[in-house]
């Protein structure tokens, strides 16, 4: 099972980072970042499968692909912002982490405006004159 490999890798990296942190804190941080990126790369195939499935469902449901692509971009922004914020927190930079999270939220809101506008227009068109 893939989760066992991911958790195993994470636990080994955690143990190594704790041991190395005593002598060389920067190497412990770099190890943490490297393992985080490695786990993300390990999951890319699974992410691709989910995206492909969602696109196929959208095509079958006759949903405009612009909306699906926008929602997928929003999800991507959320994951990337969370990943960056966690790295900043691991480095002891909570202030920077909160700014990364804020930037992610603002970008998500900007990306969502066309979808929100479309929903509002649809609701207005359904209301009687």
TIVO-66225 format. One line per 2 residues: number of its first residue (from 0); their letters; for each residue x, y, z of N, C-alpha, C, O. Coordinates in steps of 0.001 Angstrom, whole numbers, always signed. Each point is the difference from the previous one (the first is absolute). Layout:
N
NUM	A	X Y Z X Y Z X Y Z X Y Z; ...;
//
This chain:
129
0	XX	+842 -1188 +0 -842 +1188 +0 +882 +1244 +0 +1024 +69 +680; -1451 +889 -1452 +782 +1223 -148 +80 +798 +1292 +1028 +611 +291;
2	XX	-2103 -612 +484 +0 +799 +1225 +1047 -515 +981 +596 +783 +739; -371 -2081 -728 +1016 -563 +895 +1389 +489 -415 +833 +316 +850;
4	XX	-591 -257 -2155 +1285 +505 -479 +166 +1477 +351 +1074 +421 +430; -2117 +352 -608 +74 +1440 +285 +218 +230 +1495 +863 +788 +388;
6	XX	-1633 -1465 +440 +147 +160 +1447 +1376 -483 +442 +642 +636 +836; -186 -1756 -1389 +1334 -502 +334 +1082 +1009 -344 +891 +267 +806;
8	XX	-971 +289 -2002 +957 +1018 -421 -61 +1206 +932 +1031 +539 +401; -2238 -126 -64 -169 +1145 +894 +569 -250 +1380 +644 +878 +573;
10	XX	-873 -2061 -30 +513 -320 +1333 +1521 -110 +13 +652 +468 +933; -94 -1081 -1962 +1464 -100 -95 +609 +1400 -101 +985 +309 +671;
12	XX	-1581 +530 -1517 +513 +1363 -154 -134 +780 +1304 +882 +783 +353; -1981 -996 +358 -188 +681 +1280 +1087 -403 +988 +591 +852 +664;
14	XX	-333 -2146 -570 +1036 -490 +899 +1370 +567 -384 +745 +473 +858; -424 -524 -2147 +1284 +535 -456 +111 +1500 +262 +1054 +490 +405;
16	XX	-2137 +228 -636 +17 +1445 +230 +222 +313 +1478 +720 +940 +338; -1334 -1719 +532 +209 +215 +1435 +1443 -263 +404 +556 +729 +821;
18	XX	+55 -1764 -1390 +1390 -324 +315 +944 +1065 -556 +909 +455 +694; -1128 -65 -1943 +878 +960 -664 -187 +1410 +570 +939 +796 -12;
20	XX	-2122 -484 +505 -305 +1342 +482 +922 +433 +1141 +273 +1189 +166; +196 -2137 +603 +902 +317 +1110 +1313 +610 -500 +522 +941 +598;
22	XX	+1 -1481 -1690 +1303 +442 -504 -122 +1064 -1103 +704 +1010 +14; -1600 -1257 -955 -128 +881 -1167 -1483 +285 -270 -635 -727 -764;
24	XX	+87 +1760 +1371 -1434 +288 -187 -389 +271 -1452 -1107 -340 -416; +1998 +944 -349 -336 +308 -1397 -160 -1282 -812 -856 -69 -881;
26	XX	+1671 -948 +1169 -137 -1268 -713 -1305 -697 +366 -621 -651 -840; +211 +788 +2090 -1273 -587 +429 -1158 +673 -741 -943 -665 -429;
28	XX	+1024 +1973 +287 -1043 +720 -732 -8 -401 -1468 -1063 -245 -571; +2233 +176 -41 +81 -398 -1410 -518 -1420 -207 -655 -285 -1003;
30	XX	+945 -595 +1942 -522 -1364 -73 -1523 +5 +47 -661 -720 -749; +119 +1538 +1636 -1457 +103 +118 -629 +500 -1301 -996 -552 -467;
32	XX	+1576 +1585 -107 -517 +536 -1267 +126 -1037 -1107 -943 -207 -765; +2093 -444 +672 +230 -995 -1035 -1020 -1134 +94 -562 -412 -1015;
34	XX	+323 -90 +2212 -950 -1103 +167 -1418 +472 -317 -782 -752 -581; +444 +1978 +952 -1313 +539 -345 -215 +50 -1506 -1060 -378 -497;
36	XX	+2065 +844 -219 -88 +56 -1466 -49 -1411 -579 -745 -258 -946; +1531 -652 +1507 +3 -1381 -465 -1374 -653 +166 -472 -703 -893;
38	XX	-158 +938 +2028 -1345 -542 +224 -974 +604 -1005 -849 -705 -545; +969 +2011 +298 -866 +645 -990 +209 -617 -1384 -969 -279 -707;
40	XX	+2210 +69 +324 +282 -614 -1301 -541 -1428 -77 -439 -451 -1058; +476 -241 +2173 -531 -1351 +70 -1511 -10 -269 -540 -976 -521;
42	XX	-126 +2067 +882 -1453 +84 -138 -470 +574 -1331 -1199 +5 -276; +2105 +470 -538 -398 +652 -1256 -829 -924 -884 -972 +447 -609;
44	XX	+1330 -1713 +525 -756 -939 -824 -1441 -121 +494 -933 -53 -802; +757 +10 +2112 -1347 -96 +565 -794 +1281 -263 -1192 -50 -305;
46	XX	+1858 +1184 +424 -652 +1280 -275 -433 +60 -1463 -1097 +467 -305; +1946 -934 -588 -336 -17 -1420 -1234 -860 -257 -866 +377 -788;
48	XX	+782 -1525 +1446 -1160 -879 -168 -1288 +687 +454 -1034 -117 -657; +1097 +826 +1770 -1187 +703 +505 -420 +1100 -969 -1185 +150 -298;
50	XX	+2147 +613 -190 -307 +1079 -944 -623 -557 -1273 -983 +545 -503; +1547 -1619 -14 -533 -632 -1212 -1436 -479 +222 -865 +197 -854;
52	XX	+622 -821 +1993 -1343 -491 +302 -996 +1156 +112 -1111 -94 -521; +1494 +1173 +1189 -893 +1150 +140 -294 +646 -1352 -1129 +417 -260;
54	XX	+2135 -334 -590 -217 +559 -1335 -945 -880 -821 -848 +512 -731; +991 -1837 +850 -881 -918 -723 -1445 +140 +496 -937 +15 -799;
56	XX	+769 +87 +2104 -1343 +177 +569 -602 +1319 -482 -1184 +57 -332; +1990 +999 +293 -488 +1301 -450 -431 -42 -1461 -1013 +595 -365;
58	XX	+1768 -1286 -464 -359 -118 -1414 -1313 -780 -144 -876 +385 -774; +750 -1483 +1526 -1237 -793 -63 -1202 +768 +521 -1118 -205 -473;
60	XX	+1332 +1086 +1439 -1099 +785 +564 -238 +1288 -781 -866 +797 +363; +1628 -591 -1431 -121 +1185 -844 +221 +1287 +799 -738 +972 -156;
62	XX	+1767 -979 +1015 +371 +1173 +786 +1123 +714 -738 +905 -635 -542; -971 +1943 +528 +1022 +803 -658 +1363 -288 +647 +141 +102 +1219;
64	XX	+844 -457 -2022 +1312 -382 +518 +729 +1166 +663 +892 -211 +821; -1264 +1432 -1172 +629 +1161 +640 -249 -40 +1505 +892 +310 +790;
66	XX	-2108 -692 -394 -325 -56 +1427 +765 -1122 +694 +497 +179 +1112; -405 -1304 -1749 +732 -1130 +585 +1480 +350 +139 +607 -266 +1038;
68	XX	-31 +856 -2070 +1404 +385 +57 +245 +1037 +1097 +1012 -54 +698; -1939 +990 -553 +139 +1018 +1042 -56 -634 +1384 +792 +351 +876;
70	XX	-1712 -1272 -675 -109 -671 +1296 +1261 -814 +283 +482 -13 +1132; +48 -655 -2133 +1242 -759 +189 +1171 +923 +324 +857 -348 +813;
72	XX	-814 +1517 -1438 +1050 +971 +313 -143 +495 +1435 +993 +171 +707; -2228 +58 -283 -241 +439 +1374 +478 -1060 +992 +639 +323 +1002;
74	XX	-948 -1570 -1283 +459 -1086 +876 +1526 -58 +15 +608 -199 +1052; +2 +372 -2214 +1459 +8 -77 +611 +1132 +810 +996 -198 +696;
76	XX	-1589 +1385 -785 +488 +1140 +787 -92 -311 +1487 +921 +301 +759; -2025 -899 -347 -176 -329 +1418 +1073 -971 +478 +585 +201 +1064;
78	XX	-323 -1243 -1832 +1008 -984 +398 +1405 +602 +6 +774 -240 +926; -449 +1012 -1944 +1333 +595 -78 +211 +1008 +1126 +1068 +38 +612;
80	XX	-2084 +779 -340 +116 +967 +1093 +166 -717 +1336 +808 +417 +830; -1559 -1483 -619 +127 -767 +1241 +1390 -612 +120 +603 +29 +1073;
82	XX	-95 -580 -2166 +1336 -602 +0 +1059 +1048 +340 +873 -240 +834; -951 +1385 -1475 +959 +1076 +268 -98 +513 +1429 +1017 +258 +643;
84	XX	-2231 -112 -150 -188 +477 +1374 +557 -1001 +1009 +599 +393 +1002; -794 -1677 -1263 +531 -1009 +913 +1527 -2 +6 +616 -199 +1048;
86	XX	-10 +415 -2196 +1462 +80 -57 +485 +1212 +792 +971 -85 +752; -1659 +1214 -930 +385 +1198 +753 -163 -223 +1506 +841 +436 +786;
88	XX	-1921 -1115 -381 -199 -297 +1421 +1089 -932 +519 +487 +172 +1117; -103 -1164 -1930 +1079 -911 +393 +1309 +748 +213 +818 -383 +837;
90	XX	-632 +1451 -1601 +1218 +800 +127 -112 +1015 +1133 +926 +777 +234; -2061 -782 +470 -185 +929 +1109 -429 +1381 -439 +158 +961 +753;
92	XX	-694 -839 -1946 -420 +1291 -544 -1524 +71 -91 -565 -9 -1093; -88 +80 +2245 -1463 +17 +34 -569 +1233 -683 -1063 -69 -616;
94	XX	+1756 +1195 +715 -494 +1227 -636 -29 -149 -1518 -967 +399 -648; +2015 -968 +89 +40 -214 -1453 -1054 -1031 -394 -651 +139 -1035;
96	XX	+485 -1170 +1858 -1002 -1030 -283 -1394 +612 -77 -785 -344 -883; +481 +1242 +1798 -1333 +619 -31 -173 +875 -1230 -1105 +104 -532;
98	XX	+2173 +524 +73 -87 +815 -1224 -199 -877 -1225 -728 +376 -918; +1367 -1544 +891 -205 -941 -1102 -1459 -452 -19 -622 -59 -1061;
100	XX	+81 -258 +2233 -1401 -415 +75 -927 +1119 -460 -970 -257 -713; +1257 +1497 +1114 -813 +1136 -434 +55 +160 -1517 -1027 +214 -644;
102	XX	+2232 -319 +74 +141 +121 -1449 -791 -1089 -715 -643 +264 -1016; +687 -1481 +1540 -780 -1089 -594 -1488 +299 +24 -699 -233 -986;
104	XX	+212 +749 +2105 -1427 +313 +122 -413 +1104 -959 -1065 -70 -613; +1911 +1094 +482 -318 +1090 -922 -17 -505 -1441 -908 +329 -763;
106	XX	+1905 -1126 +390 +38 -530 -1365 -1192 -912 -279 -536 +0 -1108; +123 -771 +2099 -1181 -849 -162 -1235 +858 -238 -820 -314 -862;
108	XX	+689 +1385 +1617 -1157 +885 -169 -1 +629 -1391 -1047 +91 -640; +2202 +336 +178 +97 +602 -1335 -387 -1015 -1069 -727 +323 -940;
110	XX	+1219 -1554 +1091 -316 -1038 -984 -1483 -370 +27 -556 -395 -1025; -89 +518 +2186 -1390 -410 +142 -992 +1035 -512 -1171 -325 -197;
112	XX	+1600 +1545 -21 -922 +1071 -413 -795 -355 -1254 -1213 +212 +1; +1815 -740 -1073 -818 -349 -1178 -1067 -1048 +299 -1106 +76 -535;
114	XX	+1422 -1045 +1377 -981 -1031 +338 -1124 +603 +842 -1174 -288 -232; +1531 +1118 +1201 -1007 +653 +843 -898 +889 -849 -1218 +21 +180;
116	XX	+1829 +711 -1108 -782 +862 -905 -963 -826 -826 -1160 +381 -157; +1607 -1487 -366 -848 -871 -804 -1170 -543 +816 -1126 -57 -494;
118	XX	+1380 -337 +1723 -1063 -528 +861 -1029 +1092 +300 -1205 -249 -42; +1681 +1452 +343 -917 +1112 +284 -845 +316 -1227 -1204 +227 +120;
120	XX	+1818 -208 -1292 -754 +268 -1232 -1045 -1077 -246 -1109 +306 -437; +1447 -1564 +710 -946 -1078 -195 -1174 +121 +960 -1148 -209 -394;
122	XX	+1426 +546 +1654 -1071 +168 +983 -904 +1157 -389 -1223 -102 +103; +1815 +1196 -548 -792 +1171 -410 -883 -351 -1199 -1141 +455 -80;
124	XX	+1654 -1254 -843 -797 -367 -1178 -1178 -916 +385 -1002 -46 -714; +1115 -664 +1811 -1083 -857 +443 -1099 +736 +745 -1129 -482 +93;
126	XX	+1460 +1645 +435 -984 +794 +743 -1026 +606 -964 +345 +410 -1109; -1609 -359 +1545 -1011 +648 -877 +219 +1495 -55 +446 +620 +965;
128	X	-773 -48 -2124 +185 +1445 -188 -992 +787 +734 +23 +1230 -57;
//
